[in-house]
Amino acid sequence: MIYVTRPTLPDIQDYIDQIKGIWERHWLTNNGVLVRQLESELKEYLGVKNLSLVTNATMGILAALYALDLEGEVITTPFTFAATTNVLFMKGLTPVFADVDPETFNIDPVDVERKITKKTSAILAVHVFGNPCNITALEKIAKKYKLKLIFDAAHAFGVRYKGKSICEYGDISVLSFHAVKLFNTVEGGAVITKTKELTHKCELFRNFGFESEEEIVSPGINAKMSEFHAAMGLCNLKSIKKVIEKNKRFFDLYMRLLGGTNVKFQKPEIARVVHTYMPVCFDSKATRDKAHEYLMKSGYSSRKYFYPLTSDFEYLRGKSTKTKIGKELINAKNISDTILCLPLYPTMEKRDIEKICKLVKEVC
């Protein structure tokens, strides 16, 4: 079976060399040597000043919500992974869903402004598949209505926007280092903030709110990254350039081979994006489902990513949310019903992509 994504693993000896020091130091977690080294190297690679590692991006977004002390309603996208919506409930916030742009698949600033009320405290936007949101428009709206702006940048490792890191925009951005991301620490993530004060609050949150051994100053949880995960990150960071280059080559091959068919591609907001996923939209839900089944039978995995919309989750129906269905989220609904992510990872073979495209064309 050819999977949708496959984790990048370093040379095993390189990893062993990294973790030998853990046995010597007997320091497994709690802001260890390797965690601090990885934070330093990521700051340099990404071009950011304030970065803190966490156990995963879900905890990173939750840390952001606590650091910004949000209340009331948060406007977000329904076309995202479940975690983006789930963390809002974990903080006791009300998600208000705005529609997405039909071309970029990202949250629509026009609909965001339309959904703002006196209860709105923030905007939680997602750079879907690493494709940047319309950051300029969202920042203008946030400034106009005095709202906090958070970016779920789970897919956007290394992306730049208007000459600087995409994580430099908004109040807080959160990256995911899950196993199937371009850059992984097996499990993990990072929180990037505008100020040292916000970073300090996020670091308090990831360590139970401890300011010192005898002083707990805020609510917190255990969201610290271990030394073993940091070691994997340090190894994988060495090869990230090759990973990005290979994924781009395969992405471009897909675009060329599927060009001229009636599948729709995500339109980038800017020229430079990373290529973590290969999303395509079909002309109908029926065609999408047929392609999914046809590929699976042929030994090629694919994923309906993101389907269903988070606003359609069964557990939300009994919640006190401003979930808008139907015409209010028509673009998001159409994309969710027709999208399919095709296999894309650095160790794929060219012949597999050619076969996948042949199968997709047969369905179309």
C-alpha positions as CSV (number, residue, x, y, z in Angstrom):
1,M,0.0,0.0,0.0
2,I,1.2,3.5,-0.9
3,Y,0.1,5.8,1.9
4,V,-1.0,9.4,1.7
5,T,2.1,10.5,3.7
6,R,5.0,8.7,5.3
7,P,7.2,9.9,8.2
8,T,10.7,11.1,7.4
9,L,13.3,9.2,9.5
10,P,16.9,10.2,9.8
11,D,19.8,7.7,9.6
12,I,19.4,5.5,12.7
13,Q,23.1,6.0,13.7
14,D,22.6,9.7,13.7
15,Y,19.7,9.4,16.1
16,I,21.6,7.0,18.3
17,D,24.5,9.5,18.5
18,Q,22.1,12.3,19.5
19,I,20.5,10.3,22.3
20,K,23.7,8.9,23.9
21,G,24.0,12.1,25.9
22,I,20.6,11.5,27.4
23,W,22.0,8.4,29.2
24,E,25.0,10.4,30.4
25,R,22.9,13.3,31.7
26,H,19.9,11.3,32.9
27,W,17.8,14.3,31.9
28,L,14.8,13.1,29.9
29,T,12.4,16.0,30.0
30,N,11.7,19.4,31.7
31,N,13.4,21.7,29.3
32,G,16.5,19.6,28.7
33,V,19.6,20.3,26.8
34,L,18.3,19.0,23.4
35,V,15.0,20.8,23.7
36,R,16.9,24.1,24.2
37,Q,19.2,23.3,21.4
38,L,16.3,22.5,19.0
39,E,14.5,25.7,20.0
40,S,17.7,27.7,19.2
41,E,18.2,26.0,15.8
42,L,14.5,26.4,14.9
43,K,14.6,30.1,15.7
44,E,17.5,30.5,13.4
45,Y,16.0,28.3,10.6
46,L,12.6,29.9,10.7
47,G,13.8,33.5,11.3
48,V,11.8,34.1,14.5
49,K,12.7,35.4,18.0
50,N,10.2,33.8,20.4
51,L,9.7,30.1,20.0
52,S,8.7,27.4,22.6
53,L,8.5,23.7,21.9
54,V,5.4,21.8,23.1
55,T,4.2,18.2,23.0
56,N,1.9,18.8,20.0
57,A,0.2,21.6,18.1
58,T,-3.1,21.0,19.9
59,M,-1.5,21.9,23.2
60,G,0.2,24.8,21.4
61,I,-3.0,26.4,20.3
62,L,-4.5,25.8,23.8
63,A,-1.5,27.5,25.3
64,A,-2.1,30.5,22.9
65,L,-5.7,30.8,24.0
66,Y,-4.7,30.9,27.7
67,A,-1.8,33.2,27.1
68,L,-4.1,35.7,25.4
69,D,-6.7,35.2,28.1
70,L,-9.6,34.9,25.6
71,E,-13.3,34.8,26.4
72,G,-16.5,34.7,24.5
73,E,-16.5,34.0,20.7
74,V,-13.7,33.1,18.4
75,I,-14.2,33.2,14.6
76,T,-12.6,30.3,12.9
77,T,-12.8,28.0,9.8
78,P,-14.8,24.8,9.6
79,F,-12.4,23.5,7.0
80,T,-9.6,22.2,9.3
81,F,-8.5,19.4,11.4
82,A,-10.6,18.6,14.5
83,A,-8.0,19.9,16.9
84,T,-8.5,23.5,15.8
85,T,-12.1,23.5,16.9
86,N,-11.7,21.2,19.9
87,V,-9.3,23.5,21.7
88,L,-11.8,26.2,21.7
89,F,-14.2,24.1,23.7
90,M,-11.4,23.1,26.0
91,K,-10.9,26.8,26.9
92,G,-14.7,27.3,27.2
93,L,-14.9,29.5,24.0
94,T,-17.6,29.6,21.4
95,P,-16.5,28.9,17.9
96,V,-18.2,31.0,15.2
97,F,-17.6,29.5,11.7
98,A,-16.8,31.7,8.8
99,D,-16.8,30.4,5.2
100,V,-13.6,29.9,3.2
101,D,-12.3,31.2,-0.1
102,P,-13.3,28.8,-2.9
103,E,-9.9,29.1,-4.5
104,T,-7.4,29.2,-1.6
105,F,-9.5,27.0,0.8
106,N,-8.6,29.5,3.6
107,I,-10.9,31.5,5.8
108,D,-12.6,34.3,3.9
109,P,-11.8,37.7,5.5
110,V,-15.1,39.2,4.2
111,D,-17.1,36.5,6.0
112,V,-14.9,36.9,9.1
113,E,-15.8,40.6,9.4
114,R,-19.5,39.7,8.8
115,K,-19.5,37.4,11.8
116,I,-18.0,39.8,14.3
117,T,-20.1,40.6,17.3
118,K,-19.6,42.3,20.7
119,K,-18.7,38.9,22.1
120,T,-15.9,38.3,19.6
121,S,-12.4,38.2,21.2
122,A,-10.2,36.6,18.5
123,I,-9.8,35.2,15.0
124,L,-8.3,31.7,14.7
125,A,-7.2,31.2,11.1
126,V,-5.6,28.2,9.5
127,H,-2.9,28.1,6.7
128,V,-4.6,25.2,5.0
129,F,-2.1,22.7,3.5
130,G,0.6,25.3,4.2
131,N,-1.0,27.8,1.8
132,P,-1.0,31.2,3.6
133,C,-4.2,32.9,4.5
134,N,-4.9,36.5,3.3
135,I,-2.8,37.7,6.3
136,T,-2.9,41.3,5.3
137,A,-6.7,41.4,5.3
138,L,-7.0,39.5,8.5
139,E,-4.6,41.8,10.3
140,K,-6.5,44.8,9.2
141,I,-9.7,43.3,10.6
142,A,-8.1,42.4,13.8
143,K,-6.7,45.9,14.3
144,K,-10.0,47.5,13.3
145,Y,-12.0,45.6,15.9
146,K,-9.2,45.1,18.5
147,L,-9.2,41.4,18.2
148,K,-6.4,38.9,18.9
149,L,-5.2,37.0,15.8
150,I,-4.0,33.4,16.1
151,F,-2.7,31.3,13.2
152,D,-2.9,27.5,13.1
153,A,0.3,27.1,11.0
154,A,0.4,23.3,11.5
155,H,1.1,22.7,7.8
156,A,3.2,25.8,7.2
157,F,6.7,24.9,8.4
158,G,9.3,27.2,6.6
159,V,6.7,29.2,4.7
160,R,7.5,32.9,4.2
161,Y,5.1,35.7,3.5
162,K,6.1,39.1,2.1
163,G,9.8,38.5,2.9
164,K,9.6,37.1,6.5
165,S,8.5,34.0,8.3
166,I,4.8,33.4,8.2
167,C,5.0,32.8,12.0
168,E,5.9,36.5,12.5
169,Y,2.3,37.6,11.7
170,G,-0.6,37.8,14.1
171,D,-0.2,37.5,17.9
172,I,0.7,33.8,18.0
173,S,1.3,31.1,15.4
174,V,1.5,27.4,16.1
175,L,3.4,24.8,14.2
176,S,2.9,21.0,14.2
177,F,5.8,18.5,14.2
178,H,3.6,15.4,14.0
179,A,5.1,12.4,12.3
180,V,3.6,13.0,8.9
181,K,4.6,16.7,8.7
182,L,7.4,17.9,6.5
183,F,9.5,18.4,9.7
184,N,8.7,16.0,12.5
185,T,9.8,15.3,16.1
186,V,7.6,12.2,16.1
187,E,5.1,14.1,18.1
188,G,5.5,17.8,18.9
189,G,4.9,21.4,18.0
190,A,6.0,25.0,18.6
191,V,4.4,28.2,19.7
192,I,5.8,31.4,18.1
193,T,4.7,34.7,19.7
194,K,5.1,38.4,19.0
195,T,6.5,39.2,22.5
196,K,8.6,37.7,25.2
197,E,5.7,38.2,27.6
198,L,3.4,36.0,25.6
199,T,6.2,33.4,25.2
200,H,6.6,33.3,29.0
201,K,2.9,32.8,29.5
202,C,2.9,29.9,27.0
203,E,5.9,28.4,28.8
204,L,4.1,28.7,32.1
205,F,1.1,26.9,30.6
206,R,3.2,24.0,29.2
207,N,4.7,23.4,32.8
208,F,1.6,23.4,35.0
209,G,1.8,27.2,35.6
210,F,5.0,26.9,37.7
211,E,7.0,30.1,38.0
212,S,9.3,28.4,40.4
213,E,9.3,25.3,42.5
214,E,7.0,26.8,45.1
215,E,5.1,29.3,43.0
216,I,2.2,28.5,40.6
217,V,1.0,31.6,39.0
218,S,-1.4,30.5,36.3
219,P,-3.5,27.5,35.0
220,G,-1.3,25.0,33.2
221,I,-0.8,21.5,31.9
222,N,2.0,19.1,31.1
223,A,2.8,20.1,27.5
224,K,6.6,19.8,27.6
225,M,8.6,18.1,24.8
226,S,10.9,15.3,25.8
227,E,14.6,15.0,25.0
228,F,13.9,12.0,22.8
229,H,11.5,14.0,20.6
230,A,13.9,16.9,20.4
231,A,16.7,14.5,19.3
232,M,14.6,13.4,16.4
233,G,13.9,17.0,15.5
234,L,17.6,17.9,15.5
235,C,18.3,14.9,13.2
236,N,15.4,15.7,10.8
237,L,16.3,19.4,10.6
238,K,19.5,18.5,8.9
239,S,17.7,17.0,5.9
240,I,14.7,19.3,5.8
241,K,15.9,21.1,2.6
242,K,16.0,17.8,0.7
243,V,12.6,16.8,2.0
244,I,11.1,20.1,0.8
245,E,12.8,19.9,-2.6
246,K,11.7,16.3,-3.2
247,N,8.1,17.0,-2.2
248,K,8.0,20.0,-4.6
249,R,9.3,17.9,-7.5
250,F,6.5,15.3,-6.9
251,F,3.9,18.0,-6.4
252,D,4.9,19.7,-9.7
253,L,4.7,16.2,-11.4
254,Y,1.2,15.8,-10.2
255,M,0.2,19.2,-11.4
256,R,1.6,18.5,-14.9
257,L,0.1,15.0,-15.2
258,L,-3.3,16.1,-14.0
259,G,-3.4,19.3,-15.9
260,G,-6.2,19.4,-18.4
261,T,-8.4,17.1,-16.4
262,N,-11.5,18.4,-14.5
263,V,-9.9,18.2,-11.1
264,K,-9.4,21.5,-9.3
265,F,-6.2,22.5,-7.5
266,Q,-5.8,24.8,-4.5
267,K,-4.7,28.2,-5.6
268,P,-1.8,29.6,-3.6
269,E,-2.1,33.0,-1.9
270,I,1.6,33.6,-2.7
271,A,4.2,32.1,-5.0
272,R,6.2,30.2,-2.4
273,V,4.5,27.5,-0.4
274,V,5.6,24.2,1.1
275,H,4.2,21.0,-0.4
276,T,3.1,18.8,2.5
277,Y,-0.1,17.5,0.8
278,M,-1.4,17.0,-2.7
279,P,-5.1,18.1,-2.5
280,V,-7.4,18.0,-5.5
281,C,-11.1,18.6,-5.8
282,F,-13.4,16.6,-8.1
283,D,-16.6,17.8,-9.8
284,S,-18.9,16.1,-7.3
285,K,-18.9,14.2,-4.0
286,A,-19.9,11.0,-5.9
287,T,-16.8,11.3,-8.2
288,R,-14.5,12.0,-5.2
289,D,-15.8,9.0,-3.4
290,K,-15.4,6.8,-6.5
291,A,-11.8,8.0,-6.9
292,H,-11.1,7.3,-3.3
293,E,-12.4,3.7,-3.6
294,Y,-10.8,3.1,-6.9
295,L,-7.4,4.2,-5.6
296,M,-7.7,2.1,-2.5
297,K,-8.5,-1.0,-4.5
298,S,-5.4,-0.4,-6.6
299,G,-3.1,-0.2,-3.6
300,Y,-3.0,3.6,-3.2
301,S,-4.3,5.3,-0.1
302,S,-6.0,8.7,-0.3
303,R,-7.7,10.9,2.3
304,K,-10.8,13.0,2.4
305,Y,-8.9,15.8,4.1
306,F,-10.9,17.7,5.6
307,Y,-14.2,15.8,5.6
308,P,-16.6,16.3,7.2
309,L,-16.4,20.0,8.2
310,T,-15.8,20.5,11.9
311,S,-19.1,22.4,12.0
312,D,-20.8,19.2,11.1
313,F,-19.4,17.1,13.9
314,E,-22.2,15.3,15.7
315,Y,-21.0,16.3,19.2
316,L,-21.3,20.0,18.2
317,R,-25.0,19.7,17.6
318,G,-25.8,19.8,21.3
319,K,-23.3,22.6,22.1
320,S,-24.1,26.2,22.4
321,T,-22.3,27.3,19.2
322,K,-23.0,29.7,16.4
323,T,-22.5,26.9,13.9
324,K,-23.7,27.9,10.5
325,I,-24.7,25.3,8.0
326,G,-26.0,25.4,4.4
327,K,-25.6,28.6,2.4
328,E,-23.6,30.3,5.2
329,L,-20.7,27.8,4.6
330,I,-21.4,27.0,1.0
331,N,-17.7,27.1,-0.2
332,A,-16.4,25.1,2.7
333,K,-19.1,22.5,2.3
334,N,-18.4,22.2,-1.5
335,I,-14.6,21.8,-0.9
336,S,-15.1,19.3,1.9
337,D,-17.4,17.2,-0.2
338,T,-15.2,17.0,-3.2
339,I,-11.6,17.1,-1.9
340,L,-9.1,14.2,-1.8
341,C,-5.5,14.3,-0.8
342,L,-3.3,12.1,-2.9
343,P,0.0,10.4,-1.8
344,L,2.9,12.7,-1.4
345,Y,6.2,12.1,0.4
346,P,9.9,12.3,-0.4
347,T,10.6,8.5,-0.7
348,M,7.8,7.9,-3.3
349,E,8.7,6.6,-6.7
350,K,7.9,8.6,-9.8
351,R,6.1,5.6,-11.4
352,D,3.6,5.5,-8.5
353,I,2.6,9.1,-9.1
354,E,2.2,8.3,-12.8
355,K,0.0,5.4,-11.9
356,I,-2.1,7.4,-9.4
357,C,-2.7,10.1,-12.1
358,K,-3.6,7.5,-14.6
359,L,-6.2,6.1,-12.2
360,V,-7.6,9.5,-11.4
361,K,-8.0,10.3,-15.1
362,E,-9.9,7.0,-15.5
363,V,-12.3,8.0,-12.9
364,C,-12.7,11.6,-14.3
